Amino acid sequence: MGGLLSTKGKNASEWKRLCNSLNAQLDSSPHLTYVKKILSLSYLDLPSYLKSCFLYLCVFPEDHSINCARLIRLWAADGFSKRKQGMTLEEVAREYLIKLNHRNLIQVAQIDSIGRVRECRVHDLMREVILSKSEELSLIQTQPGYLTATDGIGRHLSISKRANNSSMSVGNFQTHSIMFF
């Protein structure tokens, strides 16, 4: 990021413009291509059981604060957490969340009085990595508006900002869950 900013003037509005267009810059700027590759290494280094949990985070809209109790229940319900001796699926899922936090792959947004993470979020740059990996694997499809039968496939669908006059037809999808925001 420092290398990219060094190519810009010392004008605050120019830096703000860059920040606002960071997602597009990720794919087009040679300086940021390295950032995306480095962030992808964090994903590639995850054990397989954490990869799907991590990719699942893209069902939540950008800059959305994620309720951890809800996320843990979703992971358990969707089969992302595996049984361990003496632990419930939710306890295992909480353990996964803690591991993602220790790897700095999620940002803590709120902690309760006993030190547990109550809300988290995903950094915009990391979300771009998650989106591209999940699209590549057809795990999650995110839609800014509505779905039609001709849209792509995804085991999990996330739909945000659904227009009032739009309709939805999921046709012949092999979809496990749909989330509306």
Beta strands, then each sheet from edge to edge (+ up, - down):
strand 1: 66-67
strand 2: 107-111
strand 3: 117-121
strand 4: 140-143
strand 5: 156-159
strand 6: 177-180
sheet 1: 1+ 3- 2+
sheet 2: 4+ 5+ 6+
end
